[in-house]
Amino acid sequence: MENWWLYIVIGFCCGIFGASFGVGSGIILVPVLAILFSFPQKSAQGMSLAVMVPLALMGAWRYYQNPDIEIRLGVVLFLSIGAVVGAFLGAKIAGMLPAHILRKLFAIFLIAAAVKMLFFSPGKKPPPKEPLSEINMPEKGPN
């Protein structure tokens, strides 16, 4: 593996970018691995997902340690449940799609996200402040 030092530099840049902007490393890594290193699209996506685990854990921990940033663990729990199921199905779908179609869909997703962020302002309404026990949890009663 003659490019090990270059992988470390790219990983370092992904870590800074991902944690600074709260995005997964896939936005950078998939194009870099596919275009610069000529990895097949599916391999680039798989490696990017594997890198996201340590990147996301470290970034989330640093955000959680900041007293000025509210991290709602109940929301994280419910998002994680959905994300794990979605990742299982998404990887299955990606495995079934031809690589050239997957690459085009990924590019369309990046363009759509960029256009939305550039031209459409986010809503001003903050999310509701609900404790975990009030988020559509069934009430316990005498049975």
N, C-alpha and C positions, 0 to 999 in steps of 0.2 A: 504494500500500500504506500506508494511513493508520495501521495498527496496528503498524508496524515496531518501535517502542519496547516495546510490550507483548510482542511475540514475543521480544525480547531478554531481558526480565525473566522470562518463562516459561522460556526456554532456560537462563537463569542458575539458576533454581530446580531445573530438571531436572538440571543438572550437579551441583549440590550434593547433591540427593537421590540421584541415580544413583550417584555416586562414594562417597557416605557409606555407602550400604546395599548397594552392589554389584548394583544392578538396572538393567535397561535403561530408557531414558527412556519406553518405551511405556506403562508403568504410569501415568505422569502425562500424557504428551503425547496419547495416543489419546483419552482422555476429554475433555481440555481442548479439543483441536482439533475433535472431533466435537460436543461439547455447547456450549461457549462460543463457538466460532467457526463452527459449523454446517458444517464440512467433511464431505463424505461419509465414511463409515466407512473405505472402502478408501483414500481419499486421506489420511486421518489416519494410518492404519497405514503407508502408504508414506513419508510425511514423517517419521514417528517412526523408521522404520528408517534413513532417510538421516541423521538427527541422531545416531543411535547410533554411527555410525562415528567421528566426531571425539571424541564424548563418551567412548566406550569406550577409544580409543587414549590419550587424555590420562589418564583414570582408571587404566588398566592401567599406564601408565608411572610414575605417581606411586606406586602400590602397589609396583611392581617396585623403585623406588629406596629403599623403606623396608627396612632390613636386618632388621627384626623380622617381616617378612611373607615367607613362602616362596612363590614363584611357580615352579612346575615347567614349564619351557618344553616338555618332551616331552609332558606332559599337554595343555598349551595347543595344541600342534601337532595332536595327534590329535582333540581336541575341535573345533578349527577345521575340520579336514577334514570331519567329520560335520556341523558347523553350516553350512558352505557348501552342501553337498548338500541338507541339510534346508531351508535358506532358499530354494533354487531350487524345490524341490517345494512348500514351504509357500506361496510367493507364487503359484504356479500354482493350488493349491487355493483360496486366498483369492480369486483372480480368477474362479474358477468358481462360488463360493458367492454367493447373493443377499446383499446388504449387511445386511438385517435379521437374517438367520441368523448372519452373521459377527459382528455386534454382540452378539447374545445369547450366542454361544459365547465371545466375549472376556469378557463380564461373568461368565459361569459360571466361567471360568478364574480370574479375579481373586478371586471369592468362595471358590472351592475352595482357592486358595493361601493366602488370609487365614485360613480356618478351620484348615487344616493347621498353619500357623505359630503360631496362637494356642493350639491345644488339644493338639498332639502335639509332644513334645520330640524333638529330633534325636538320632540314635544317638550314643553316646559313643565308638565306635571310630573312631580317625583313619584316613585312607586309608594304604595301605602306602607305605613309602618305597623305591621301586624306581628305580634309574637308568634312563634311557631305553633303554639297551642291553638291559635285562632285561625290558622290557614286551612279551612275546610276539613278539619280533623273531626271524626265522629265523637260525639259526646259520650262519656261513660255514664251509664245509668244503672240502677238496680235491675238485675236480671233474675 
